[in-house]
Amino acid sequence: MGDLEAEGDSRESAGARIPGAPGVAPFVLSGPEPSVLPILIAVPHAGRCYPRSLLRDLRHPDSAGLKLEDRYVDKLAGAIAAATGAGLLVAQAPRAMIDLNRAPEDVDWEMFAAGDRPAGVPWSASRRARAGLGLIPRRLPGLGELWRRRQERDDLKARIAGIHQPYHAALAGILQALRTRWGGALLIDLHSMPPLPASAGQPAPQFVIGDRFGSACHGSLVAAAFQHFASDEWLVAHNRPYAGGYVLERHGHPSAGIHAMQIEVDRSCYLDADLREPGAGFDAVAHVLAELVRRLAALVVEAAPGKGSGFSHGGADRVGCDVSASF
């Protein structure tokens, strides 16, 4: 679980907190101020600050968090931000505690005692929550149920108020500021995925670009991303199996000049054979993504009002994490 490194001046949100981890910010914003690019890289699933109380409640504390994490995508994002000057928003709160890519109402209430279920809320959970990956993850393939006890509503409220709400408020504010400064803004929501199987005789993609099927990001930016990866002979897929989640749904507004693109990276491309530590491919993946950021930034600026014809239709801070136990 180690330390989290970020480039730029770290800025934390007042009132944000990780329950059970006093003094540790649930997310950290870093980068030049004022911004030098109209791009923000966000990493919602790489947090490794596990309060001991959370680890005690997990049935498999040595493996559940690791399987839920987008392992070391924060380090990958840090390298990209350092190379380009892009803004960087990194969650330190772990996904096991709360999933920042889920809506606050996306709760499987069967994880709670009957008395903790709010009145008027149906028992039926969303598809994601039924699969075990709602706002609080419930189960994972190969591990089954994750928790030793039922969740408590007061804990859920504290996680939403201290982590989820401040994170998304900060994300929205940053994107608005970028749009004001540059005329447009692009969010790159960076994730990692387990290696995908080959399909119909075709090799598995190494990257998946998600845009909520065109609703979160202008197609010209997506097309440019595909061209970029293809020029470097990386394999890439579009929206399947990952189209993007709540982050893109909430923050992507192309008609208002705010675009949001999810990028999933095959973990075997940048981690070691055990998918635990940075591997030999780390620098190559960081490089191709940094070059993508530069390319997309130029397109966003060119399309800003008064700077082009629009889209065609065709200093480092170190943030410690002392409260987590080691896996």
N, C-alpha and C positions, 0 to 999 in steps of 0.2 A: 503493500500500500504506500509506502514511500512519500517523499515530499512532492509538492506540485510546483513546477516552475512556470513562470509567465514573463513575457517581455513587456516592458513599458511601465507606466505608473499605475500601480494597483489602486483601485477605487472600490470601496465596499458600500453597500446600501444600508442606510440607517434602519434599525429595527429588524433586519434580517438575522436569523439565527438557526443553528442546527440544534434541535432539542437533544439534550444530553451531552452536548459538546460546547460548553461555554467558551467564548473567545475565538471560536473558529467560524469564519464567514462561510455561509452556504454556497456562495459563488464569488468569483473575483473577476473584475473587469480590468483589462490592461490594454495599453496601446498609446500612441502619441495623442496629444491634445493640443491644438485641434487635430482632427483626423487628417490623414494623408491619402486615404483611399475611401471610396464610398461603400466599403465592404466590412461587415462584421462576421467573424467566425464564432459560432457558438457550439459548445460541447456540453450537452445536458446529461450524458450517461457515463462519464468517466470518473465520477467522484469516488474517492477512497477514504473519506473520513468516517469511520465506523465507530459510533459511540459504543462503549462496552455493553450498555444495556441492550442495544440492538443486537449485538453479536450473541448475547445470552439467550435472546428469544429465537434465534435462528436454529433450525434443526441441524443444519449442515454449515456451520460458520466458516469452515475451511474451504468450501467450494461454492456455496450459493452466491456470495457476493461476486466472486470472480466470474461466474457464468453470466451474471446480470450486467457486469461492467462492459462498456466499450473500452477494452483494456488499452491503456496508455494512448488513447486518442488525444488526450490533453497534451501529451508530450509532442505528438505529431502536429497538433494545432499550434503549439508554442513555437515549433521550428518554422512553420509556415508564416506565422505572424512576425517572427523575428526577421525573416527573409524579405517580407513585403511591406511591413508597417501596417498591416490590417489590424483593426480592433479585434479583441479576443475576450469572450465571455465564457468562463469555465465554471461549471458547477463542481463544488467540493462535496456537497451532500450526496450520499450514495443512492443509486437507483433503488436499492433494497428498501430504503426508507420512504422514498416518494419518487414517482416517475414524472419528470418534468415534461415529458412528451405525451402526457395524458391530460384530458380535461379534468378539472377538479371534481366534477360529478361522476367521473368514470370509476365508480367504486363497486366492488363486489361485496355487498352488505352481508352475504353469508359468512364472511370472515369475522363478523362482529356479533356480539350477543344481541338477542332480540331487543333488549331494552336500549341498546345503543343505536338502533336503526331509526333515522328520523321519520316522523310521521309524513305520510303522503308519498314516500319514495317507493317505487315498485321494487319487488325482489329481483326482477329480471335484470341481469347485468348486460353490458355491451358485449359484442363479440370478443373484443380484446380482453375484457375482464373475465369472461367465461373461459377463455383460453389460459387464464392465470396471470395475465400481464396487464392488469388495470393500474389505477393510480398507486395502489400498494400491491406489488407483485405477490401472487399467492402460491404458484407452483411452477416447476420447471421440468422439462423432459429429463428423465434419468434420476431426478431427485425427488419428485413428487411434491407434497406439501412442504412449504418452506418454514412455517412458524410452529413453535411449540404451544402457543396459546392463541386465543382470539385477540383480534385487534380491539383497541379502545377508541371510542369516538373522540375523547379529549385529546388523545395523541394525534389523531388524524387532523383535528382542527389546528393543533400547534404546528404540525408539519406544513399544512396549507398556508397558514398565516406567516410562518417564519421562513419558509423556503419557496413554495410554489408561487404565491402572489408576488413577493418581491422580485423573484427571478423574471417573471413575465412582465412586470412593470418596468424593470430595468431594460429588458430586451426591447420593449416597445419604445421607451424613451430614447434609447441609442439609435434605433432605426429612424425615428422622427428627426433626430438631430442630424443624422447623415443626410437624410433627404433635404433638410433645410439648407445644409452646407453645399451639397453637390447637385441638387435637383432630382436625385434618385438614390436609392439604396438597395443593396443586395445582402441578404442574410444567407450564409452558408452554414447549415446545420449539419455538423460533422459527426458521423457515427462509424462504428465498425460492425462487421457481420462475420459469423462463422463461414468457413469455406462452403460455397454452394456446390451442389452436384452438377455434373454435366447433364445436358438435356438434349434429346433428339440428335445425338452425335455431335453436338456443339460444345466447345469447352465452356466451363463456368465463367461468368463475368468476375472481374477483379474489383470493379466499381459498379454501384447502382446509383443512378441519378433519379431522385424523386421530386416531382413538382405537383403532386395531388392531381395528376392527369390534366395538367395545363392550368389549373386554377390558382396556383401559388406563384408562378414565375413565368415571365414572357418566354415564348418559344425560341426567340432568337438567342437568348442566353443559354438555354438548354442545348440548342443546336451547336453553339460555339463550344460548349463543354464537351459534347460528343466529338466534334472535330479535333479538339485538343487532345483528348485521350487517344483517338485513332491515329493521330499523327505520330504519337510515341509508342504505338502498337500495344496499348493497354486494352483489355477487353471490358466492355461497358454495357450495361442494360438500363432500361428506362422503366421506372415505376414498378417493376416486378422482380422480386417479391416485395419490394419496399417502396411505397409511394410517398411516404412522409406521414407524420401524425399530427398531433395537436399543435405543435410549434408552427408548422406550415399553415394549418387551418386558421390559426389565430393571427399570425403576423404577416402572411403573404397577401399583399393587395396590389397586384400589378397595375390596375387602373389608377391607383393613387401614387404610383412610382416606387412602391416598396415591393421588392421581389424576394422570394424565399425558395431556396433550393436545398434539398437534403442530399448529402453524399455519403453513401455507405462504402467502406473500404474492407476488402477481404483481409482478415487478421493475419492470414498466413503470408501476406505480402510484406508486412512490416514487423511482425513478431517472430520469435524463434519457433522451433519445431513444436514446442510444448504450448505455444500461444500464451506465454506468460511474461516474457521480457522482450524488449526491442531486439530485433534481429538484423540480419545482414541487409535486408531490403528497406530498412527504415529510411535511409537517406534518399533513395530513389523515389519512394512514395512522397516524401516531404517535398522533393524537388518538383515532381510533376504537378503536385497540388499548388505549390507556390507559383509556378508559371501559369496555372489556371487562374489563380486569384488575380495576377497581373493582367491577364487577357480579359477577364470579365470586368475588372475595374475600368479598363479603358472603354469598354462597350457601354457601361452604365453612365460614365461621364459624357461620352459622345452623344448619348440619347437624351441627356438632360435638356430642358428647355433653354433655348438660346445658345446651345453648344453643338447642335446637330439637327438632323432631320427626324430624330426619333428612331424607334426600333423598326426594322424592316419586317415585313410580314413573312417573308420567306425565312530606453534605459531599463534594465531588468530588475524586477522585485522577486523575492523568494517568499512564498507563503508556506509556512509550516503546517503540519497536520500531526499533532502530538497525541491526540486522544484516541486514535485507532489502535486496535490490537493487530498483531501481524497474522496474516493467513499462512 
